[in-house]
């Protein structure tokens, strides 16, 4: 019989600080689809500015906004809570 040892570690998901998140918007039109896109921007305010300009130029007021970022898993200390010793009363005969 072979004995196996499993090692579990805790990781926390966080936004990767080395990569800037990206913001964008797409005009979905009012009565019919428009499809005009802002392109990727580095700040939410830049997307707001684009939407206002598009509303001024095309009169459209409905958009689908997107936010994309990169994530990483960071090792954290401690035993995963799922692996802590069970706390229960054993039945007695
Ligand atoms: Zn539009």
PDB file of the backbone (N, CA, C, O) and the ligand in Angstrom, with CONECT records:
HET     ZN  A 101       1
ATOM      1  N   UNK A   1       0.845  -1.183   0.000  1.00  0.00           N
ATOM      2  CA  UNK A   1       0.000   0.000   0.000  1.00  0.00           C
ATOM      3  C   UNK A   1       0.886   1.240   0.000  1.00  0.00           C
ATOM      4  O   UNK A   1       1.838   1.337   0.774  1.00  0.00           O
ATOM      5  N   UNK A   2       0.569   2.160  -0.852  1.00  0.00           N
ATOM      6  CA  UNK A   2       1.325   3.402  -0.956  1.00  0.00           C
ATOM      7  C   UNK A   2       0.659   4.493  -0.128  1.00  0.00           C
ATOM      8  O   UNK A   2      -0.559   4.669  -0.160  1.00  0.00           O
ATOM      9  N   UNK A   3       1.466   5.197   0.590  1.00  0.00           N
ATOM     10  CA  UNK A   3       0.933   6.287   1.411  1.00  0.00           C
ATOM     11  C   UNK A   3       1.092   7.594   0.646  1.00  0.00           C
ATOM     12  O   UNK A   3       2.164   7.897   0.123  1.00  0.00           O
ATOM     13  N   UNK A   4       0.010   8.359   0.588  1.00  0.00           N
ATOM     14  CA  UNK A   4       0.056   9.641  -0.094  1.00  0.00           C
ATOM     15  C   UNK A   4      -0.091  10.756   0.918  1.00  0.00           C
ATOM     16  O   UNK A   4      -0.863  10.654   1.872  1.00  0.00           O
ATOM     17  N   UNK A   5       0.654  11.814   0.701  1.00  0.00           N
ATOM     18  CA  UNK A   5       0.553  12.993   1.557  1.00  0.00           C
ATOM     19  C   UNK A   5       0.029  14.138   0.710  1.00  0.00           C
ATOM     20  O   UNK A   5       0.605  14.481  -0.323  1.00  0.00           O
ATOM     21  N   UNK A   6      -1.069  14.723   1.161  1.00  0.00           N
ATOM     22  CA  UNK A   6      -1.646  15.870   0.468  1.00  0.00           C
ATOM     23  C   UNK A   6      -1.354  17.123   1.284  1.00  0.00           C
ATOM     24  O   UNK A   6      -1.492  17.135   2.507  1.00  0.00           O
ATOM     25  N   UNK A   7      -0.958  18.150   0.597  1.00  0.00           N
ATOM     26  CA  UNK A   7      -0.679  19.417   1.271  1.00  0.00           C
ATOM     27  C   UNK A   7      -1.647  20.464   0.742  1.00  0.00           C
ATOM     28  O   UNK A   7      -1.734  20.700  -0.463  1.00  0.00           O
ATOM     29  N   UNK A   8      -2.374  21.088   1.668  1.00  0.00           N
ATOM     30  CA  UNK A   8      -3.335  22.111   1.283  1.00  0.00           C
ATOM     31  C   UNK A   8      -2.847  23.467   1.764  1.00  0.00           C
ATOM     32  O   UNK A   8      -2.295  23.598   2.857  1.00  0.00           O
ATOM     33  N   UNK A   9      -3.058  24.454   0.941  1.00  0.00           N
ATOM     34  CA  UNK A   9      -2.673  25.805   1.323  1.00  0.00           C
ATOM     35  C   UNK A   9      -3.809  26.764   0.992  1.00  0.00           C
ATOM     36  O   UNK A   9      -4.600  26.519   0.081  1.00  0.00           O
ATOM     37  N   UNK A  10      -3.877  27.843   1.733  1.00  0.00           N
ATOM     38  CA  UNK A  10      -4.901  28.870   1.509  1.00  0.00           C
ATOM     39  C   UNK A  10      -4.417  29.898   0.498  1.00  0.00           C
ATOM     40  O   UNK A  10      -3.278  30.361   0.552  1.00  0.00           O
ATOM     41  N   UNK A  11      -5.292  30.239  -0.409  1.00  0.00           N
ATOM     42  CA  UNK A  11      -4.996  31.308  -1.362  1.00  0.00           C
ATOM     43  C   UNK A  11      -6.145  32.301  -1.347  1.00  0.00           C
ATOM     44  O   UNK A  11      -7.306  31.924  -1.181  1.00  0.00           O
ATOM     45  N   UNK A  12      -5.817  33.551  -1.519  1.00  0.00           N
ATOM     46  CA  UNK A  12      -6.811  34.604  -1.623  1.00  0.00           C
ATOM     47  C   UNK A  12      -6.743  35.196  -3.023  1.00  0.00           C
ATOM     48  O   UNK A  12      -5.659  35.458  -3.545  1.00  0.00           O
ATOM     49  N   UNK A  13      -7.905  35.403  -3.625  1.00  0.00           N
ATOM     50  CA  UNK A  13      -7.945  36.023  -4.946  1.00  0.00           C
ATOM     51  C   UNK A  13      -7.928  37.532  -4.786  1.00  0.00           C
ATOM     52  O   UNK A  13      -8.657  38.092  -3.967  1.00  0.00           O
ATOM     53  N   UNK A  14      -7.092  38.180  -5.572  1.00  0.00           N
ATOM     54  CA  UNK A  14      -7.039  39.634  -5.525  1.00  0.00           C
ATOM     55  C   UNK A  14      -6.738  40.190  -6.912  1.00  0.00           C
ATOM     56  O   UNK A  14      -6.278  39.469  -7.797  1.00  0.00           O
ATOM     57  N   UNK A  15      -7.004  41.472  -7.085  1.00  0.00           N
ATOM     58  CA  UNK A  15      -6.707  42.129  -8.351  1.00  0.00           C
ATOM     59  C   UNK A  15      -5.197  42.232  -8.500  1.00  0.00           C
ATOM     60  O   UNK A  15      -4.496  42.616  -7.564  1.00  0.00           O
ATOM     61  N   UNK A  16      -4.702  41.886  -9.687  1.00  0.00           N
ATOM     62  CA  UNK A  16      -3.268  41.953  -9.951  1.00  0.00           C
ATOM     63  C   UNK A  16      -2.851  43.428  -9.993  1.00  0.00           C
ATOM     64  O   UNK A  16      -3.284  44.158 -10.885  1.00  0.00           O
ATOM     65  N   UNK A  17      -2.018  43.879  -9.045  1.00  0.00           N
ATOM     66  CA  UNK A  17      -1.657  45.298  -9.000  1.00  0.00           C
ATOM     67  C   UNK A  17      -0.692  45.711 -10.111  1.00  0.00           C
ATOM     68  O   UNK A  17      -0.439  46.902 -10.289  1.00  0.00           O
ATOM     69  N   UNK A  18      -0.152  44.755 -10.857  1.00  0.00           N
ATOM     70  CA  UNK A  18       0.814  45.089 -11.912  1.00  0.00           C
ATOM     71  C   UNK A  18       0.149  45.373 -13.249  1.00  0.00           C
ATOM     72  O   UNK A  18       0.814  45.780 -14.202  1.00  0.00           O
ATOM     73  N   UNK A  19      -1.191  45.155 -13.327  1.00  0.00           N
ATOM     74  CA  UNK A  19      -1.898  45.367 -14.589  1.00  0.00           C
ATOM     75  C   UNK A  19      -3.099  46.280 -14.338  1.00  0.00           C
ATOM     76  O   UNK A  19      -3.911  46.017 -13.452  1.00  0.00           O
ATOM     77  N   UNK A  20      -3.202  47.341 -15.116  1.00  0.00           N
ATOM     78  CA  UNK A  20      -4.310  48.283 -14.964  1.00  0.00           C
ATOM     79  C   UNK A  20      -5.627  47.660 -15.449  1.00  0.00           C
ATOM     80  O   UNK A  20      -5.646  46.992 -16.483  1.00  0.00           O
ATOM     81  N   UNK A  21      -6.720  47.870 -14.716  1.00  0.00           N
ATOM     82  CA  UNK A  21      -8.019  47.396 -15.200  1.00  0.00           C
ATOM     83  C   UNK A  21      -8.458  48.195 -16.423  1.00  0.00           C
ATOM     84  O   UNK A  21      -7.956  49.291 -16.675  1.00  0.00           O
ATOM     85  N   UNK A  22      -9.401  47.635 -17.179  1.00  0.00           N
ATOM     86  CA  UNK A  22      -9.869  48.293 -18.399  1.00  0.00           C
ATOM     87  C   UNK A  22     -11.371  48.515 -18.322  1.00  0.00           C
ATOM     88  O   UNK A  22     -12.105  47.665 -17.819  1.00  0.00           O
ATOM     89  N   UNK A  23     -11.825  49.655 -18.821  1.00  0.00           N
ATOM     90  CA  UNK A  23     -13.231  50.027 -18.817  1.00  0.00           C
ATOM     91  C   UNK A  23     -13.658  50.274 -20.260  1.00  0.00           C
ATOM     92  O   UNK A  23     -12.873  50.744 -21.083  1.00  0.00           O
ATOM     93  N   UNK A  24     -14.907  49.952 -20.549  1.00  0.00           N
ATOM     94  CA  UNK A  24     -15.408  50.220 -21.902  1.00  0.00           C
ATOM     95  C   UNK A  24     -16.931  50.308 -21.859  1.00  0.00           C
ATOM     96  O   UNK A  24     -17.562  49.923 -20.875  1.00  0.00           O
ATOM     97  N   UNK A  25     -17.505  50.821 -22.940  1.00  0.00           N
ATOM     98  CA  UNK A  25     -18.956  50.911 -23.066  1.00  0.00           C
ATOM     99  C   UNK A  25     -19.336  50.679 -24.522  1.00  0.00           C
ATOM    100  O   UNK A  25     -18.573  50.958 -25.447  1.00  0.00           O
ATOM    101  N   UNK A  26     -20.546  50.156 -24.687  1.00  0.00           N
ATOM    102  CA  UNK A  26     -21.097  49.955 -26.023  1.00  0.00           C
ATOM    103  C   UNK A  26     -22.501  50.532 -26.027  1.00  0.00           C
ATOM    104  O   UNK A  26     -23.299  50.263 -25.129  1.00  0.00           O
ATOM    105  N   UNK A  27     -22.793  51.326 -27.045  1.00  0.00           N
ATOM    106  CA  UNK A  27     -24.122  51.901 -27.141  1.00  0.00           C
ATOM    107  C   UNK A  27     -25.097  50.822 -27.615  1.00  0.00           C
ATOM    108  O   UNK A  27     -24.886  50.182 -28.645  1.00  0.00           O
ATOM    109  N   UNK A  28     -26.163  50.638 -26.842  1.00  0.00           N
ATOM    110  CA  UNK A  28     -27.182  49.663 -27.234  1.00  0.00           C
ATOM    111  C   UNK A  28     -28.362  50.376 -27.890  1.00  0.00           C
ATOM    112  O   UNK A  28     -29.363  49.746 -28.229  1.00  0.00           O
ATOM    113  N   UNK A  29     -28.241  51.690 -28.069  1.00  0.00           N
ATOM    114  CA  UNK A  29     -29.282  52.455 -28.750  1.00  0.00           C
ATOM    115  C   UNK A  29     -30.505  52.646 -27.888  1.00  0.00           C
ATOM    116  O   UNK A  29     -30.562  52.177 -26.751  1.00  0.00           O
ATOM    117  N   UNK A  30     -31.465  53.325 -28.425  1.00  0.00           N
ATOM    118  CA  UNK A  30     -32.708  53.564 -27.701  1.00  0.00           C
ATOM    119  C   UNK A  30     -33.843  52.775 -28.343  1.00  0.00           C
ATOM    120  O   UNK A  30     -34.457  51.935 -27.685  1.00  0.00           O
ATOM    121  N   UNK A  31     -34.130  53.030 -29.611  1.00  0.00           N
ATOM    122  CA  UNK A  31     -35.197  52.301 -30.309  1.00  0.00           C
ATOM    123  C   UNK A  31     -34.637  51.113 -31.096  1.00  0.00           C
ATOM    124  O   UNK A  31     -35.318  50.102 -31.268  1.00  0.00           O
ATOM    125  N   UNK A  32     -33.409  51.237 -31.567  1.00  0.00           N
ATOM    126  CA  UNK A  32     -32.758  50.159 -32.298  1.00  0.00           C
ATOM    127  C   UNK A  32     -31.283  50.115 -31.917  1.00  0.00           C
ATOM    128  O   UNK A  32     -30.720  51.104 -31.448  1.00  0.00           O
ATOM    129  N   UNK A  33     -30.659  48.936 -32.130  1.00  0.00           N
ATOM    130  CA  UNK A  33     -29.260  48.756 -31.744  1.00  0.00           C
ATOM    131  C   UNK A  33     -28.359  49.710 -32.509  1.00  0.00           C
ATOM    132  O   UNK A  33     -28.556  49.950 -33.700  1.00  0.00           O
ATOM    133  N   UNK A  34     -27.368  50.251 -31.813  1.00  0.00           N
ATOM    134  CA  UNK A  34     -26.409  51.179 -32.423  1.00  0.00           C
ATOM    135  C   UNK A  34     -25.067  50.476 -32.629  1.00  0.00           C
ATOM    136  O   UNK A  34     -24.557  50.407 -33.748  1.00  0.00           O
ATOM    137  N   UNK A  35     -24.496  49.950 -31.524  1.00  0.00           N
ATOM    138  CA  UNK A  35     -23.256  49.200 -31.628  1.00  0.00           C
ATOM    139  C   UNK A  35     -21.982  50.017 -31.558  1.00  0.00           C
ATOM    140  O   UNK A  35     -20.887  49.458 -31.617  1.00  0.00           O
ATOM    141  N   UNK A  36     -22.104  51.331 -31.433  1.00  0.00           N
ATOM    142  CA  UNK A  36     -20.900  52.164 -31.316  1.00  0.00           C
ATOM    143  C   UNK A  36     -20.171  51.815 -30.012  1.00  0.00           C
ATOM    144  O   UNK A  36     -20.805  51.612 -28.976  1.00  0.00           O
ATOM    145  N   UNK A  37     -18.824  51.747 -30.074  1.00  0.00           N
ATOM    146  CA  UNK A  37     -18.047  51.336 -28.900  1.00  0.00           C
ATOM    147  C   UNK A  37     -17.029  52.392 -28.511  1.00  0.00           C
ATOM    148  O   UNK A  37     -16.500  53.113 -29.357  1.00  0.00           O
ATOM    149  N   UNK A  38     -16.765  52.469 -27.215  1.00  0.00           N
ATOM    150  CA  UNK A  38     -15.803  53.448 -26.705  1.00  0.00           C
ATOM    151  C   UNK A  38     -14.369  52.990 -26.901  1.00  0.00           C
ATOM    152  O   UNK A  38     -13.455  53.814 -26.938  1.00  0.00           O
ATOM    153  N   UNK A  39     -14.163  51.701 -27.024  1.00  0.00           N
ATOM    154  CA  UNK A  39     -12.812  51.169 -26.964  1.00  0.00           C
ATOM    155  C   UNK A  39     -12.402  51.052 -25.510  1.00  0.00           C
ATOM    156  O   UNK A  39     -13.100  51.546 -24.624  1.00  0.00           O
ATOM    157  N   UNK A  40     -11.289  50.409 -25.259  1.00  0.00           N
ATOM    158  CA  UNK A  40     -10.847  50.210 -23.880  1.00  0.00           C
ATOM    159  C   UNK A  40     -10.208  51.481 -23.348  1.00  0.00           C
ATOM    160  O   UNK A  40      -9.383  52.110 -24.011  1.00  0.00           O
ATOM    161  N   UNK A  41     -10.611  51.845 -22.127  1.00  0.00           N
ATOM    162  CA  UNK A  41     -10.098  53.041 -21.450  1.00  0.00           C
ATOM    163  C   UNK A  41      -9.506  52.626 -20.106  1.00  0.00           C
ATOM    164  O   UNK A  41      -9.845  51.573 -19.567  1.00  0.00           O
ATOM    165  N   UNK A  42      -8.628  53.458 -19.578  1.00  0.00           N
ATOM    166  CA  UNK A  42      -7.972  53.123 -18.314  1.00  0.00           C
ATOM    167  C   UNK A  42      -8.704  53.662 -17.090  1.00  0.00           C
ATOM    168  O   UNK A  42      -8.307  53.387 -15.958  1.00  0.00           O
ATOM    169  N   UNK A  43      -9.783  54.437 -17.313  1.00  0.00           N
ATOM    170  CA  UNK A  43     -10.527  54.991 -16.180  1.00  0.00           C
ATOM    171  C   UNK A  43     -12.017  55.020 -16.496  1.00  0.00           C
ATOM    172  O   UNK A  43     -12.411  55.227 -17.644  1.00  0.00           O
ATOM    173  N   UNK A  44     -12.842  54.813 -15.475  1.00  0.00           N
ATOM    174  CA  UNK A  44     -14.299  54.826 -15.656  1.00  0.00           C
ATOM    175  C   UNK A  44     -14.781  56.200 -16.110  1.00  0.00           C
ATOM    176  O   UNK A  44     -15.735  56.295 -16.881  1.00  0.00           O
ATOM    177  N   UNK A  45     -14.131  57.262 -15.641  1.00  0.00           N
ATOM    178  CA  UNK A  45     -14.529  58.615 -16.040  1.00  0.00           C
ATOM    179  C   UNK A  45     -14.342  58.842 -17.537  1.00  0.00           C
ATOM    180  O   UNK A  45     -15.121  59.567 -18.156  1.00  0.00           O
ATOM    181  N   UNK A  46     -13.322  58.232 -18.120  1.00  0.00           N
ATOM    182  CA  UNK A  46     -13.107  58.365 -19.567  1.00  0.00           C
ATOM    183  C   UNK A  46     -14.275  57.751 -20.336  1.00  0.00           C
ATOM    184  O   UNK A  46     -14.691  58.276 -21.369  1.00  0.00           O
ATOM    185  N   UNK A  47     -14.798  56.641 -19.829  1.00  0.00           N
ATOM    186  CA  UNK A  47     -15.951  55.995 -20.476  1.00  0.00           C
ATOM    187  C   UNK A  47     -17.190  56.872 -20.316  1.00  0.00           C
ATOM    188  O   UNK A  47     -17.983  57.003 -21.248  1.00  0.00           O
ATOM    189  N   UNK A  48     -17.358  57.468 -19.144  1.00  0.00           N
ATOM    190  CA  UNK A  48     -18.484  58.397 -18.933  1.00  0.00           C
ATOM    191  C   UNK A  48     -18.415  59.554 -19.926  1.00  0.00           C
ATOM    192  O   UNK A  48     -19.421  59.942 -20.520  1.00  0.00           O
ATOM    193  N   UNK A  49     -17.211  60.095 -20.092  1.00  0.00           N
ATOM    194  CA  UNK A  49     -17.047  61.204 -21.039  1.00  0.00           C
ATOM    195  C   UNK A  49     -17.428  60.767 -22.452  1.00  0.00           C
ATOM    196  O   UNK A  49     -18.095  61.511 -23.172  1.00  0.00           O
ATOM    197  N   UNK A  50     -17.007  59.559 -22.856  1.00  0.00           N
ATOM    198  CA  UNK A  50     -17.336  59.058 -24.194  1.00  0.00           C
ATOM    199  C   UNK A  50     -18.856  58.911 -24.348  1.00  0.00           C
ATOM    200  O   UNK A  50     -19.414  59.280 -25.382  1.00  0.00           O
ATOM    201  N   UNK A  51     -19.523  58.371 -23.317  1.00  0.00           N
ATOM    202  CA  UNK A  51     -20.978  58.191 -23.400  1.00  0.00           C
ATOM    203  C   UNK A  51     -21.685  59.543 -23.545  1.00  0.00           C
ATOM    204  O   UNK A  51     -22.643  59.671 -24.307  1.00  0.00           O
ATOM    205  N   UNK A  52     -21.206  60.544 -22.811  1.00  0.00           N
ATOM    206  CA  UNK A  52     -21.823  61.878 -22.910  1.00  0.00           C
ATOM    207  C   UNK A  52     -21.623  62.468 -24.306  1.00  0.00           C
ATOM    208  O   UNK A  52     -22.532  63.075 -24.872  1.00  0.00           O
ATOM    209  N   UNK A  53     -20.419  62.279 -24.850  1.00  0.00           N
ATOM    210  CA  UNK A  53     -20.161  62.779 -26.207  1.00  0.00           C
ATOM    211  C   UNK A  53     -21.040  62.053 -27.225  1.00  0.00           C
ATOM    212  O   UNK A  53     -21.571  62.673 -28.146  1.00  0.00           O
ATOM    213  N   UNK A  54     -21.191  60.749 -27.056  1.00  0.00           N
ATOM    214  CA  UNK A  54     -22.014  59.973 -27.976  1.00  0.00           C
ATOM    215  C   UNK A  54     -23.487  60.391 -27.859  1.00  0.00           C
ATOM    216  O   UNK A  54     -24.193  60.478 -28.864  1.00  0.00           O
ATOM    217  N   UNK A  55     -23.938  60.645 -26.641  1.00  0.00           N
ATOM    218  CA  UNK A  55     -25.312  61.121 -26.468  1.00  0.00           C
ATOM    219  C   UNK A  55     -25.496  62.465 -27.166  1.00  0.00           C
ATOM    220  O   UNK A  55     -26.509  62.702 -27.824  1.00  0.00           O
ATOM    221  N   UNK A  56     -24.515  63.332 -27.014  1.00  0.00           N
ATOM    222  CA  UNK A  56     -24.583  64.643 -27.662  1.00  0.00           C
ATOM    223  C   UNK A  56     -24.642  64.494 -29.191  1.00  0.00           C
ATOM    224  O   UNK A  56     -25.420  65.177 -29.858  1.00  0.00           O
ATOM    225  N   UNK A  57     -23.801  63.583 -29.742  1.00  0.00           N
ATOM    226  CA  UNK A  57     -23.701  63.442 -31.197  1.00  0.00           C
ATOM    227  C   UNK A  57     -24.829  62.605 -31.798  1.00  0.00           C
ATOM    228  O   UNK A  57     -25.347  62.935 -32.865  1.00  0.00           O
ATOM    229  N   UNK A  58     -25.214  61.511 -31.108  1.00  0.00           N
ATOM    230  CA  UNK A  58     -26.190  60.583 -31.689  1.00  0.00           C
ATOM    231  C   UNK A  58     -27.545  60.614 -30.996  1.00  0.00           C
ATOM    232  O   UNK A  58     -28.535  60.125 -31.540  1.00  0.00           O
ATOM    233  N   UNK A  59     -27.591  61.187 -29.801  1.00  0.00           N
ATOM    234  CA  UNK A  59     -28.848  61.244 -29.065  1.00  0.00           C
ATOM    235  C   UNK A  59     -29.194  59.955 -28.335  1.00  0.00           C
ATOM    236  O   UNK A  59     -30.293  59.827 -27.796  1.00  0.00           O
ATOM    237  N   UNK A  60     -28.275  59.005 -28.312  1.00  0.00           N
ATOM    238  CA  UNK A  60     -28.540  57.732 -27.636  1.00  0.00           C
ATOM    239  C   UNK A  60     -28.173  57.830 -26.157  1.00  0.00           C
ATOM    240  O   UNK A  60     -27.193  58.475 -25.784  1.00  0.00           O
ATOM    241  N   UNK A  61     -28.990  57.167 -25.314  1.00  0.00           N
ATOM    242  CA  UNK A  61     -28.769  57.288 -23.871  1.00  0.00           C
ATOM    243  C   UNK A  61     -28.633  55.955 -23.143  1.00  0.00           C
ATOM    244  O   UNK A  61     -28.620  55.930 -21.912  1.00  0.00           O
ATOM    245  N   UNK A  62     -28.529  54.839 -23.881  1.00  0.00           N
ATOM    246  CA  UNK A  62     -28.431  53.529 -23.222  1.00  0.00           C
ATOM    247  C   UNK A  62     -27.164  52.801 -23.660  1.00  0.00           C
ATOM    248  O   UNK A  62     -26.862  52.687 -24.848  1.00  0.00           O
ATOM    249  N   UNK A  63     -26.433  52.312 -22.658  1.00  0.00           N
ATOM    250  CA  UNK A  63     -25.125  51.705 -22.910  1.00  0.00           C
ATOM    251  C   UNK A  63     -24.951  50.441 -22.075  1.00  0.00           C
ATOM    252  O   UNK A  63     -25.566  50.262 -21.023  1.00  0.00           O
ATOM    253  N   UNK A  64     -24.099  49.588 -22.584  1.00  0.00           N
ATOM    254  CA  UNK A  64     -23.663  48.424 -21.789  1.00  0.00           C
ATOM    255  C   UNK A  64     -22.209  48.700 -21.415  1.00  0.00           C
ATOM    256  O   UNK A  64     -21.347  48.841 -22.282  1.00  0.00           O
ATOM    257  N   UNK A  65     -21.954  48.774 -20.115  1.00  0.00           N
ATOM    258  CA  UNK A  65     -20.595  49.060 -19.657  1.00  0.00           C
ATOM    259  C   UNK A  65     -19.908  47.768 -19.254  1.00  0.00           C
ATOM    260  O   UNK A  65     -20.548  46.821 -18.798  1.00  0.00           O
ATOM    261  N   UNK A  66     -18.577  47.746 -19.432  1.00  0.00           N
ATOM    262  CA  UNK A  66     -17.781  46.570 -19.059  1.00  0.00           C
ATOM    263  C   UNK A  66     -16.566  46.994 -18.252  1.00  0.00           C
ATOM    264  O   UNK A  66     -15.999  48.069 -18.448  1.00  0.00           O
ATOM    265  N   UNK A  67     -16.191  46.120 -17.347  1.00  0.00           N
ATOM    266  CA  UNK A  67     -15.003  46.312 -16.529  1.00  0.00           C
ATOM    267  C   UNK A  67     -14.228  45.011 -16.564  1.00  0.00           C
ATOM    268  O   UNK A  67     -14.786  43.948 -16.292  1.00  0.00           O
ATOM    269  N   UNK A  68     -12.957  45.082 -16.894  1.00  0.00           N
ATOM    270  CA  UNK A  68     -12.122  43.880 -16.936  1.00  0.00           C
ATOM    271  C   UNK A  68     -10.867  44.141 -16.113  1.00  0.00           C
ATOM    272  O   UNK A  68     -10.273  45.217 -16.176  1.00  0.00           O
ATOM    273  N   UNK A  69     -10.484  43.143 -15.352  1.00  0.00           N
ATOM    274  CA  UNK A  69      -9.223  43.243 -14.640  1.00  0.00           C
ATOM    275  C   UNK A  69      -8.526  41.888 -14.666  1.00  0.00           C
ATOM    276  O   UNK A  69      -9.079  40.889 -15.126  1.00  0.00           O
ATOM    277  N   UNK A  70      -7.327  41.885 -14.170  1.00  0.00           N
ATOM    278  CA  UNK A  70      -6.560  40.657 -14.064  1.00  0.00           C
ATOM    279  C   UNK A  70      -6.491  40.293 -12.587  1.00  0.00           C
ATOM    280  O   UNK A  70      -6.438  41.171 -11.726  1.00  0.00           O
ATOM    281  N   UNK A  71      -6.492  39.029 -12.306  1.00  0.00           N
ATOM    282  CA  UNK A  71      -6.485  38.575 -10.924  1.00  0.00           C
ATOM    283  C   UNK A  71      -5.321  37.636 -10.687  1.00  0.00           C
ATOM    284  O   UNK A  71      -4.782  37.026 -11.611  1.00  0.00           O
ATOM    285  N   UNK A  72      -4.952  37.540  -9.430  1.00  0.00           N
ATOM    286  CA  UNK A  72      -3.918  36.584  -9.055  1.00  0.00           C
ATOM    287  C   UNK A  72      -4.318  35.929  -7.740  1.00  0.00           C
ATOM    288  O   UNK A  72      -5.088  36.487  -6.958  1.00  0.00           O
ATOM    289  N   UNK A  73      -3.788  34.755  -7.514  1.00  0.00           N
ATOM    290  CA  UNK A  73      -4.010  34.045  -6.263  1.00  0.00           C
ATOM    291  C   UNK A  73      -2.788  34.248  -5.386  1.00  0.00           C
ATOM    292  O   UNK A  73      -1.664  33.936  -5.778  1.00  0.00           O
ATOM    293  N   UNK A  74      -3.026  34.775  -4.198  1.00  0.00           N
ATOM    294  CA  UNK A  74      -1.928  35.055  -3.280  1.00  0.00           C
ATOM    295  C   UNK A  74      -1.982  34.067  -2.122  1.00  0.00           C
ATOM    296  O   UNK A  74      -3.035  33.846  -1.524  1.00  0.00           O
ATOM    297  N   UNK A  75      -0.835  33.480  -1.818  1.00  0.00           N
ATOM    298  CA  UNK A  75      -0.753  32.522  -0.728  1.00  0.00           C
ATOM    299  C   UNK A  75      -0.960  33.225   0.607  1.00  0.00           C
ATOM    300  O   UNK A  75      -0.324  34.242   0.881  1.00  0.00           O
ATOM    301  N   UNK A  76      -1.846  32.686   1.434  1.00  0.00           N
ATOM    302  CA  UNK A  76      -2.076  33.257   2.762  1.00  0.00           C
ATOM    303  C   UNK A  76      -1.720  32.218   3.807  1.00  0.00           C
ATOM    304  O   UNK A  76      -1.713  31.020   3.525  1.00  0.00           O
ATOM    305  N   UNK A  77      -1.427  32.671   5.001  1.00  0.00           N
ATOM    306  CA  UNK A  77      -1.006  31.771   6.071  1.00  0.00           C
ATOM    307  C   UNK A  77      -2.203  31.091   6.726  1.00  0.00           C
ATOM    308  O   UNK A  77      -3.339  31.550   6.607  1.00  0.00           O
ATOM    309  N   UNK A  78      -1.929  30.005   7.407  1.00  0.00           N
ATOM    310  CA  UNK A  78      -2.966  29.343   8.191  1.00  0.00           C
ATOM    311  C   UNK A  78      -3.502  28.097   7.518  1.00  0.00           C
ATOM    312  O   UNK A  78      -3.292  27.866   6.327  1.00  0.00           O
ATOM    313  N   UNK A  79      -4.189  27.310   8.301  1.00  0.00           N
ATOM    314  CA  UNK A  79      -4.791  26.073   7.814  1.00  0.00           C
ATOM    315  C   UNK A  79      -6.155  26.406   7.237  1.00  0.00           C
ATOM    316  O   UNK A  79      -6.919  27.138   7.866  1.00  0.00           O
ATOM    317  N   UNK A  80      -6.488  25.887   6.048  1.00  0.00           N
ATOM    318  CA  UNK A  80      -7.834  26.121   5.514  1.00  0.00           C
ATOM    319  C   UNK A  80      -8.882  25.668   6.521  1.00  0.00           C
ATOM    320  O   UNK A  80      -8.761  24.603   7.125  1.00  0.00           O
ATOM    321  N   UNK A  81      -9.906  26.487   6.691  1.00  0.00           N
ATOM    322  CA  UNK A  81     -10.933  26.167   7.690  1.00  0.00           C
ATOM    323  C   UNK A  81     -11.600  24.831   7.407  1.00  0.00           C
ATOM    324  O   UNK A  81     -12.050  24.157   8.334  1.00  0.00           O
ATOM    325  N   UNK A  82     -11.670  24.438   6.144  1.00  0.00           N
ATOM    326  CA  UNK A  82     -12.305  23.165   5.814  1.00  0.00           C
ATOM    327  C   UNK A  82     -11.483  21.986   6.317  1.00  0.00           C
ATOM    328  O   UNK A  82     -11.999  20.873   6.423  1.00  0.00           O
ATOM    329  N   UNK A  83     -10.201  22.219   6.629  1.00  0.00           N
ATOM    330  CA  UNK A  83      -9.340  21.123   7.062  1.00  0.00           C
ATOM    331  C   UNK A  83      -9.068  21.132   8.562  1.00  0.00           C
ATOM    332  O   UNK A  83      -8.279  20.321   9.048  1.00  0.00           O
ATOM    333  N   UNK A  84      -9.713  22.043   9.310  1.00  0.00           N
ATOM    334  CA  UNK A  84      -9.527  22.044  10.746  1.00  0.00           C
ATOM    335  C   UNK A  84     -10.130  20.771  11.322  1.00  0.00           C
ATOM    336  O   UNK A  84     -11.080  20.221  10.767  1.00  0.00           O
ATOM    337  N   UNK A  85      -9.581  20.308  12.429  1.00  0.00           N
ATOM    338  CA  UNK A  85     -10.112  19.071  13.027  1.00  0.00           C
ATOM    339  C   UNK A  85     -11.611  19.186  13.308  1.00  0.00           C
ATOM    340  O   UNK A  85     -12.107  20.214  13.769  1.00  0.00           O
ATOM    341  N   UNK A  86     -12.297  18.107  13.014  1.00  0.00           N
ATOM    342  CA  UNK A  86     -13.748  18.094  13.239  1.00  0.00           C
ATOM    343  C   UNK A  86     -14.049  18.216  14.731  1.00  0.00           C
ATOM    344  O   UNK A  86     -13.329  17.692  15.581  1.00  0.00           O
ATOM    345  N   UNK A  87     -15.124  18.916  15.013  1.00  0.00           N
ATOM    346  CA  UNK A  87     -15.544  19.073  16.404  1.00  0.00           C
ATOM    347  C   UNK A  87     -16.915  18.438  16.549  1.00  0.00           C
ATOM    348  O   UNK A  87     -17.939  19.064  16.279  1.00  0.00           O
ATOM    349  N   UNK A  88     -16.917  17.218  16.968  1.00  0.00           N
ATOM    350  CA  UNK A  88     -18.181  16.540  17.186  1.00  0.00           C
ATOM    351  C   UNK A  88     -18.010  15.538  18.338  1.00  0.00           C
ATOM    352  O   UNK A  88     -16.894  15.169  18.702  1.00  0.00           O
ATOM    353  N   UNK A  89     -19.115  15.122  18.881  1.00  0.00           N
ATOM    354  CA  UNK A  89     -19.115  14.155  19.968  1.00  0.00           C
ATOM    355  C   UNK A  89     -19.222  12.760  19.375  1.00  0.00           C
ATOM    356  O   UNK A  89     -20.121  12.474  18.585  1.00  0.00           O
ATOM    357  N   UNK A  90     -18.311  11.914  19.759  1.00  0.00           N
ATOM    358  CA  UNK A  90     -18.385  10.542  19.277  1.00  0.00           C
ATOM    359  C   UNK A  90     -19.518   9.815  20.037  1.00  0.00           C
ATOM    360  O   UNK A  90     -19.700  10.012  21.239  1.00  0.00           O
ATOM    361  N   UNK A  91     -20.248   8.998  19.332  1.00  0.00           N
ATOM    362  CA  UNK A  91     -21.302   8.249  20.027  1.00  0.00           C
ATOM    363  C   UNK A  91     -20.668   7.232  20.994  1.00  0.00           C
ATOM    364  O   UNK A  91     -19.642   6.624  20.687  1.00  0.00           O
ATOM    365  N   UNK A  92     -21.282   7.066  22.130  1.00  0.00           N
ATOM    366  CA  UNK A  92     -20.765   6.116  23.130  1.00  0.00           C
ATOM    367  C   UNK A  92     -21.703   4.929  23.201  1.00  0.00           C
ATOM    368  O   UNK A  92     -22.924   5.065  23.130  1.00  0.00           O
ATOM    369  N   UNK A  93     -21.109   3.783  23.341  1.00  0.00           N
ATOM    370  CA  UNK A  93     -21.947   2.579  23.412  1.00  0.00           C
ATOM    371  C   UNK A  93     -22.785   2.530  24.668  1.00  0.00           C
ATOM    372  O   UNK A  93     -23.541   1.579  24.869  1.00  0.00           O
TER     373      UNK A  93
HETATM  374 ZN    ZN A 101     -25.422  54.960 -30.208  1.00  0.00          ZN
END
